[in-house]
Amino acid sequence: MSSGGGILRQPTSVWATAFAAVVAFMGIGLVDPILPSIALGLKATPSEVSLLFTSYFLVTAVAMLVTGWVSSRIGGKRTLLAGLALVVVFAALAGTSGSVAELVGFRAGWGLGNALFVATALAVIVGAASGGAESAIILYEAALGLGISAGPLVGALLGDWNWRAPFFGTATLMAAGFVLIATLLRATPTPAVRTRLSAPIRALAHGGLSTTAFTALFYNFAFFTVLAFTPFILGMSPYGIGAVFFGWGVCVALASVFGAPPLQRRIGSVNVLHLALGLLAVLQIGIAVSAGTGARVGVVVCTILSGIPIGLNNTVFTESAMEVSDAPRPVASAGYNFVRWMGGALAPFVATKLGEEIGVAVPYAAGAVCCAIGMAVLYTRRHHLRPLARVDLDHGVRDAAPA
């Protein structure tokens, strides 16, 4: 593993891309504190408002299949700029919405821009960062954690004034990211070999990549159950919800950057995934019990702590997807993200419907079951994950390869 001078010693272009990535990931948690306000302002039910997540992640997932095809024809920089431009336009349009249907539609366009940017940003950071792929992925996950933690704060601050304001705020910040990348990132050469549209799906034929991707789908269902449904049961103001999810996001960021790498060195990648999925299942049960008994403090504590296993999973799943197969990283990333974001698309609506129709504890029980299924997939298909042994060897682990 290359030291490369440290994770913080990066070219200016990497920091510009990382800043834009922070803002892009802010869009995930931005709407959390204002979900009840949006429902009130647009006279919508929680399940209708949850479609803001569903449309966003469904389009993001499907668009992942074309990101490599696009970037291999116009280059990484132009793809990043196209994605940022789409986010600016659709985030601003979201702020003008007069109905839930309009808002859901604009979030879908936002998801398209997000897919073009996020998938390409990881490849650009990995290609330009010093310190090798591990440092680049940690930096990328740090941007994810910082964005997810800052999103609720920005959403609460602006949303307490007006629920439309966070959308305009995001459009402004993304415009700043557009300028930074346009001026600081050198034009990336167009790849010599163009990626075929079918490449991400073909890459999923690899047993290790498909195992990682489908485990991540179940994990993401649990992840986005916490993110999308919890604001409706907290019974707090936008500031209160924002504070809870800021604490959650800080746990995500710290676990991603400072928790995952030493744990990988100690027990190996697959074992970290088992540990994190098991801990997330326990905390989901904790939220379910607290929500069912009306213990709001329990809901708050378990929600914040759930950021720890989520941060661990985010880093290790991303690195595993990049390393487990012989597919080019952009192709592997596209196939992996196509599958895993389906969990993010399904969870908000399904979880909210379960909460509305059956009881507030049920979505979290379902999330815990999804974590258990993910662990079962990892165990039964462990022989496909043998290539991760080389990643563990890079981390200094010699006896943690899958059996």
Backbone torsions as a table, in degrees:
resi	resn	phi	psi	omega
1	MET	NA	126.4	-179.0
2	SER	-76.1	138.5	177.0
3	SER	-81.2	-41.6	172.7
4	GLY	60.9	10.1	176.3
5	GLY	92.9	6.3	175.5
6	GLY	103.3	149.3	-175.8
7	ILE	-66.0	-27.6	-176.1
8	LEU	-84.6	-13.0	179.3
9	ARG	-92.2	87.0	-175.0
10	GLN	-125.4	153.9	174.8
11	PRO	-61.4	155.2	-179.4
12	THR	-58.0	-36.4	-178.8
13	SER	-63.1	-33.8	178.4
14	VAL	-67.8	-42.3	179.2
15	TRP	-66.1	-36.4	177.4
16	ALA	-63.4	-43.5	178.6
17	THR	-66.8	-39.3	179.6
18	ALA	-65.1	-38.7	177.4
19	PHE	-61.2	-46.8	178.9
20	ALA	-62.9	-33.9	177.7
21	ALA	-66.3	-39.1	176.7
22	VAL	-57.1	-47.0	-178.8
23	VAL	-66.7	-38.8	178.8
24	ALA	-61.0	-42.9	-179.7
25	PHE	-74.9	-20.2	173.3
26	MET	-59.6	-31.2	-178.8
27	GLY	-62.6	-22.2	179.6
28	ILE	-71.1	-49.1	-176.5
29	GLY	-92.7	-6.2	-175.8
30	LEU	-56.8	-41.4	-173.3
31	VAL	-83.1	-10.1	-176.1
32	ASP	-54.2	-53.2	-176.6
33	PRO	-67.6	-20.1	-174.9
34	ILE	-105.4	5.9	178.7
35	LEU	-57.0	-48.9	177.1
36	PRO	-62.2	-36.2	179.2
37	SER	-66.9	-39.8	177.4
38	ILE	-63.6	-44.7	179.0
39	ALA	-58.8	-41.6	179.7
40	LEU	-69.7	-45.5	-176.5
41	GLY	-66.9	-33.3	-178.1
42	LEU	-105.7	9.7	177.8
43	LYS	52.3	55.5	-176.5
44	ALA	-123.6	158.3	176.4
45	THR	-83.5	161.4	177.3
46	PRO	-55.7	-40.9	-178.8
47	SER	-66.9	-33.0	176.1
48	GLU	-67.8	-41.7	178.9
49	VAL	-67.6	-31.4	179.7
50	SER	-62.5	-18.9	178.6
51	LEU	-65.9	-14.8	172.6
52	LEU	-59.3	-39.8	176.1
53	PHE	-73.4	-43.9	-174.5
54	THR	-62.1	-48.3	-179.5
55	SER	-64.2	-40.0	-179.1
56	TYR	-61.0	-50.6	-175.1
57	PHE	-80.3	-28.2	176.7
58	LEU	-65.3	-46.8	178.5
59	VAL	-67.2	-40.1	176.8
60	THR	-57.1	-45.3	-178.0
61	ALA	-62.2	-50.7	-177.4
62	VAL	-65.3	-40.7	-178.8
63	ALA	-65.1	-24.1	177.7
64	MET	-57.0	-27.7	-178.1
65	LEU	-69.7	-19.8	-177.6
66	VAL	-109.6	-4.0	-177.0
67	THR	-62.0	-43.4	179.4
68	GLY	-65.9	-39.7	178.1
69	TRP	-59.8	-43.2	-179.7
70	VAL	-68.9	-51.2	-174.3
71	SER	-66.1	-29.5	179.3
72	SER	-74.9	-9.4	179.1
73	ARG	-106.5	-31.8	-178.4
74	ILE	-116.5	-4.9	178.7
75	GLY	92.0	157.2	-175.5
76	GLY	-64.1	-43.8	-176.8
77	LYS	-62.7	-46.8	-179.1
78	ARG	-64.8	-34.4	177.5
79	THR	-66.5	-43.2	176.2
80	LEU	-58.2	-46.4	-177.8
81	LEU	-65.9	-37.8	177.6
82	ALA	-64.0	-43.1	178.5
83	GLY	-62.9	-43.8	179.4
84	LEU	-63.5	-40.5	179.5
85	ALA	-61.8	-42.2	178.8
86	LEU	-63.9	-40.9	179.0
87	VAL	-63.5	-43.6	179.1
88	VAL	-57.4	-47.9	-176.9
89	VAL	-64.9	-50.1	-173.3
90	PHE	-76.8	-28.7	174.2
91	ALA	-65.8	-42.1	177.7
92	ALA	-64.7	-42.4	178.5
93	LEU	-63.3	-36.3	178.9
94	ALA	-58.5	-34.8	179.1
95	GLY	-69.0	-15.1	179.9
96	THR	-98.3	2.4	-172.2
97	SER	-60.3	139.8	176.3
98	GLY	-107.8	-2.7	179.6
99	SER	-153.0	164.3	176.8
100	VAL	-62.6	-39.0	-179.0
101	ALA	-59.9	-43.4	178.0
102	GLU	-63.4	-44.8	-178.5
103	LEU	-62.4	-41.2	178.3
104	VAL	-63.6	-41.1	179.4
105	GLY	-64.9	-43.0	179.5
106	PHE	-68.0	-33.9	175.8
107	ARG	-65.5	-30.7	176.3
108	ALA	-64.3	-44.7	176.2
109	GLY	-62.4	-37.5	175.5
110	TRP	-59.9	-41.2	179.5
111	GLY	-62.4	-35.8	177.5
112	LEU	-63.2	-47.5	178.0
113	GLY	-62.8	-39.5	179.8
114	ASN	-62.4	-40.4	179.9
115	ALA	-63.0	-46.9	180.0
116	LEU	-60.5	-40.4	-177.8
117	PHE	-74.8	-51.9	-170.7
118	VAL	-62.9	-47.3	-178.1
119	ALA	-63.4	-39.6	-178.4
120	THR	-75.8	-34.6	-179.3
121	ALA	-60.6	-40.9	179.1
122	LEU	-61.5	-45.1	-179.7
123	ALA	-64.8	-39.5	179.9
124	VAL	-66.4	-43.8	-179.8
125	ILE	-65.2	-43.0	177.9
126	VAL	-61.4	-38.7	-177.8
127	GLY	-74.3	-31.1	-173.3
128	ALA	-102.8	-18.8	-173.7
129	ALA	-73.7	149.2	172.0
130	SER	-89.4	151.6	178.2
131	GLY	101.4	2.1	176.6
132	GLY	86.4	179.6	-174.2
133	ALA	-64.8	-37.3	-177.5
134	GLU	-62.0	-46.6	179.0
135	SER	-62.9	-39.5	-179.8
136	ALA	-64.1	-43.3	-179.2
137	ILE	-67.1	-39.6	177.0
138	ILE	-62.5	-41.2	178.2
139	LEU	-63.2	-42.6	178.4
140	TYR	-62.2	-44.8	179.6
141	GLU	-69.2	-30.1	174.3
142	ALA	-64.0	-41.0	176.5
143	ALA	-62.6	-40.6	177.4
144	LEU	-60.8	-49.1	-178.1
145	GLY	-63.8	-43.0	179.4
146	LEU	-64.8	-40.9	179.1
147	GLY	-65.4	-43.2	-179.3
148	ILE	-66.2	-35.7	-179.7
149	SER	-76.3	-35.8	-179.9
150	ALA	-75.6	-30.5	-177.9
151	GLY	-53.7	-50.9	179.0
152	PRO	-61.1	-35.4	179.0
153	LEU	-66.5	-45.7	178.2
154	VAL	-63.8	-42.5	178.6
155	GLY	-61.7	-39.4	-179.8
156	ALA	-70.0	-44.9	-177.2
157	LEU	-61.7	-49.4	-178.7
158	LEU	-80.0	-34.8	-176.7
159	GLY	-69.8	-25.7	177.4
160	ASP	-68.0	-25.3	176.1
161	TRP	-80.4	-50.5	178.4
162	ASN	-162.4	135.4	-176.3
163	TRP	-63.8	-17.8	179.5
164	ARG	-79.1	-25.9	-172.7
165	ALA	-59.1	-40.7	179.5
166	PRO	-58.7	-31.9	179.4
167	PHE	-68.6	-43.1	176.7
168	PHE	-66.6	-36.2	177.3
169	GLY	-62.3	-42.9	178.4
170	THR	-64.1	-41.9	178.5
171	ALA	-59.0	-40.5	179.7
172	THR	-65.5	-46.1	-179.8
173	LEU	-65.4	-38.9	178.5
174	MET	-67.5	-33.0	174.8
175	ALA	-63.1	-38.3	176.0
176	ALA	-64.0	-41.1	176.2
177	GLY	-61.5	-38.5	177.9
178	PHE	-59.2	-46.4	-179.2
179	VAL	-63.9	-43.0	-179.2
180	LEU	-61.4	-47.0	-178.5
181	ILE	-68.8	-38.8	179.5
182	ALA	-61.6	-33.5	-175.5
183	THR	-97.6	-28.2	-172.3
184	LEU	-105.2	-23.1	-178.5
185	LEU	-92.7	122.7	177.0
186	ARG	-65.7	150.2	178.0
187	ALA	-60.2	127.4	179.5
188	THR	-87.0	137.4	-178.0
189	PRO	-67.1	146.5	175.2
190	THR	-69.9	130.5	-178.9
191	PRO	-56.4	145.7	180.0
192	ALA	-63.9	-33.6	179.3
193	VAL	-110.6	124.4	180.0
194	ARG	-80.1	138.8	-179.5
195	THR	-76.9	133.0	177.8
196	ARG	-79.5	151.9	179.1
197	LEU	-58.9	-32.5	-176.7
198	SER	-82.8	-5.1	-172.5
199	ALA	-59.3	-44.8	-179.4
200	PRO	-63.2	-38.4	178.3
201	ILE	-67.9	-41.5	178.0
202	ARG	-62.7	-36.4	-179.5
203	ALA	-63.0	-30.8	-179.4
204	LEU	-70.7	-8.1	174.4
205	ALA	-69.5	-17.6	176.6
206	HIS	-71.1	127.4	-174.6
207	GLY	-60.0	-38.1	-179.1
208	GLY	-68.4	-43.4	-179.4
209	LEU	-68.1	-41.5	179.3
210	SER	-66.6	-36.9	177.0
211	THR	-62.9	-46.8	178.4
212	THR	-61.5	-44.3	-175.9
213	ALA	-66.7	-45.5	-176.4
214	PHE	-74.8	-29.9	171.4
215	THR	-63.7	-42.0	179.5
216	ALA	-65.9	-29.8	176.4
217	LEU	-60.6	-47.9	179.7
218	PHE	-66.9	-37.9	177.0
219	TYR	-61.9	-43.9	-178.7
220	ASN	-66.3	-28.5	174.7
221	PHE	-61.7	-44.8	178.1
222	ALA	-66.2	-44.0	180.0
223	PHE	-54.6	-53.6	-173.3
224	PHE	-81.7	-10.9	167.5
225	THR	-64.9	-44.9	177.7
226	VAL	-62.7	-45.3	-173.4
227	LEU	-70.3	-40.4	-170.6
228	ALA	-92.2	-30.6	-174.2
229	PHE	-97.7	-31.9	-174.5
230	THR	-57.1	-38.5	179.3
231	PRO	-55.0	-28.0	-177.4
232	PHE	-78.5	-19.8	-178.0
233	ILE	-104.8	-5.0	-179.5
234	LEU	-74.6	-30.0	-179.7
235	GLY	63.5	38.1	-177.0
236	MET	-118.2	167.9	172.6
237	SER	-73.5	168.1	175.4
238	PRO	-54.0	-36.6	178.6
239	TYR	-65.2	-41.2	179.1
240	GLY	-64.4	-46.5	178.5
241	ILE	-63.3	-41.7	179.1
242	GLY	-61.4	-39.4	179.5
243	ALA	-65.5	-42.4	178.8
244	VAL	-60.1	-48.0	-175.9
245	PHE	-79.4	-17.9	169.3
246	PHE	-66.8	-46.9	176.9
247	GLY	-59.6	-41.7	176.1
248	TRP	-60.2	-45.8	-178.2
249	GLY	-66.7	-35.2	175.8
250	VAL	-62.3	-42.2	176.6
251	CYS	-61.7	-39.9	176.7
252	VAL	-59.1	-49.6	-176.6
253	ALA	-64.2	-46.8	-178.1
254	LEU	-64.5	-42.4	179.8
255	ALA	-66.7	-36.8	179.8
256	SER	-62.5	-46.1	-171.5
257	VAL	-89.0	-43.5	-172.4
258	PHE	-105.8	-16.5	-178.2
259	GLY	-95.5	-46.4	-174.0
260	ALA	-64.2	-50.2	-176.3
261	PRO	-58.2	-48.2	179.4
262	PRO	-66.4	-33.4	177.2
263	LEU	-66.7	-39.5	176.0
264	GLN	-60.8	-41.6	179.6
265	ARG	-65.3	-30.1	-174.8
266	ARG	-85.6	-44.8	-172.8
267	ILE	-124.2	-6.6	178.4
268	GLY	94.5	156.2	-172.4
269	SER	-62.4	-49.4	-176.0
270	VAL	-64.7	-38.7	178.6
271	ASN	-66.7	-33.6	175.6
272	VAL	-64.1	-40.4	178.6
273	LEU	-63.1	-43.5	177.1
274	HIS	-60.6	-45.8	-179.1
275	LEU	-61.3	-46.9	-176.9
276	ALA	-67.7	-41.2	178.3
277	LEU	-64.6	-40.5	178.4
278	GLY	-64.0	-42.9	178.9
279	LEU	-65.4	-40.1	178.6
280	LEU	-64.1	-38.5	177.5
281	ALA	-62.4	-43.0	179.3
282	VAL	-62.0	-43.7	-178.9
283	LEU	-69.4	-32.7	175.3
284	GLN	-63.9	-41.7	176.8
285	ILE	-62.9	-39.3	177.2
286	GLY	-60.1	-42.1	177.1
287	ILE	-65.7	-41.5	-179.2
288	ALA	-60.2	-47.4	-179.6
289	VAL	-64.2	-44.6	-179.1
290	SER	-64.8	-42.8	179.6
291	ALA	-65.6	-39.8	-179.0
292	GLY	-67.2	-27.6	-178.7
293	THR	-101.5	1.2	179.1
294	GLY	76.0	19.5	-179.7
295	ALA	-89.1	89.7	-174.2
296	ARG	-64.4	-34.5	178.6
297	VAL	-60.2	-40.6	177.9
298	GLY	-63.3	-40.6	177.7
299	VAL	-61.4	-45.2	-178.3
300	VAL	-63.1	-48.5	-176.9
301	VAL	-63.6	-47.3	-178.3
302	CYS	-67.6	-34.6	177.6
303	THR	-64.3	-47.7	179.9
304	ILE	-62.3	-45.6	-178.3
305	LEU	-66.9	-25.0	179.3
306	SER	-63.2	-17.5	175.7
307	GLY	-63.6	-25.0	-179.0
308	ILE	-66.8	-56.5	178.3
309	PRO	-65.9	-29.8	177.9
310	ILE	-65.7	-42.4	177.1
311	GLY	-62.8	-42.8	177.0
312	LEU	-60.0	-47.7	-179.0
313	ASN	-62.7	-43.0	-176.7
314	ASN	-57.3	-47.7	-178.7
315	THR	-67.7	-48.3	-173.9
316	VAL	-71.1	-38.6	176.7
317	PHE	-63.0	-44.3	-179.0
318	THR	-62.1	-47.5	-179.8
319	GLU	-65.1	-39.2	179.3
320	SER	-63.2	-42.4	179.7
321	ALA	-63.0	-35.5	-179.6
322	MET	-72.7	-28.0	-169.1
323	GLU	-109.8	-15.6	-169.2
324	VAL	-77.0	-22.0	-178.9
325	SER	-121.6	174.0	178.6
326	ASP	-95.2	8.3	178.1
327	ALA	-69.3	148.9	174.6
328	PRO	-55.5	145.1	-174.6
329	ARG	-55.6	-44.4	179.1
330	PRO	-61.3	-35.6	179.9
331	VAL	-71.3	-45.7	177.9
332	ALA	-60.6	-41.7	179.5
333	SER	-62.5	-42.1	-178.8
334	ALA	-64.6	-45.8	179.3
335	GLY	-64.7	-44.3	178.9
336	TYR	-61.6	-47.8	-177.8
337	ASN	-68.5	-31.5	175.7
338	PHE	-58.0	-45.8	-178.5
339	VAL	-73.9	-48.2	-172.5
340	ARG	-67.9	-35.0	-180.0
341	TRP	-71.3	-14.6	172.8
342	MET	-62.2	-33.7	175.3
343	GLY	-63.9	-39.7	176.7
344	GLY	-68.2	-27.5	178.2
345	ALA	-77.2	-39.1	-176.4
346	LEU	-76.8	-41.2	-169.1
347	ALA	-60.0	-47.1	-174.4
348	PRO	-58.6	-47.2	-178.0
349	PHE	-71.7	-45.8	-178.7
350	VAL	-62.3	-46.4	-178.3
351	ALA	-63.1	-43.3	-178.1
352	THR	-67.9	-38.1	176.8
353	LYS	-64.0	-43.4	177.4
354	LEU	-59.8	-41.7	179.2
355	GLY	-65.6	-38.2	179.8
356	GLU	-71.8	-43.2	-170.3
357	GLU	-88.1	-31.5	-173.2
358	ILE	-115.4	-55.9	-178.4
359	GLY	172.5	154.8	-173.0
360	VAL	-69.6	-18.7	-179.9
361	ALA	-82.1	-22.4	-171.4
362	VAL	-63.3	-43.4	-179.7
363	PRO	-56.5	-37.9	-178.3
364	TYR	-74.8	-32.5	173.4
365	ALA	-63.6	-41.3	176.8
366	ALA	-63.5	-38.5	177.2
367	GLY	-62.9	-40.6	177.8
368	ALA	-63.4	-40.1	177.3
369	VAL	-62.4	-40.4	178.7
370	CYS	-62.7	-39.3	175.8
371	CYS	-60.9	-42.5	179.3
372	ALA	-64.1	-39.6	177.7
373	ILE	-64.1	-41.9	177.8
374	GLY	-59.1	-42.2	177.9
375	MET	-64.5	-37.3	178.8
376	ALA	-65.9	-40.3	177.7
377	VAL	-62.8	-44.5	178.0
378	LEU	-58.6	-42.3	-176.2
379	TYR	-72.1	-47.1	-175.3
380	THR	-70.6	-24.8	-179.3
381	ARG	-112.0	27.1	-174.7
382	ARG	-62.9	-27.3	-179.5
383	HIS	-66.0	-23.3	177.8
384	HIS	-75.1	-13.3	-174.6
385	LEU	-99.3	11.0	179.3
386	ARG	-57.9	-33.6	178.7
387	PRO	-59.2	-21.7	178.5
388	LEU	-67.9	-12.4	178.1
389	ALA	-60.0	-34.1	179.7
390	ARG	-69.9	-31.9	174.8
391	VAL	-65.5	-43.1	179.6
392	ASP	-65.0	-34.8	177.3
393	LEU	-65.0	-37.5	176.0
394	ASP	-62.5	-31.4	-179.5
395	HIS	-85.0	-2.3	-179.9
396	GLY	91.8	11.1	179.6
397	VAL	-99.8	126.2	-175.2
398	ARG	-114.9	-10.5	-174.5
399	ASP	-129.1	23.7	-175.4
400	ALA	-115.4	17.9	177.9
401	ALA	-67.0	150.3	177.5
402	PRO	-58.1	142.7	-179.9
403	ALA	-70.7	NA	NA
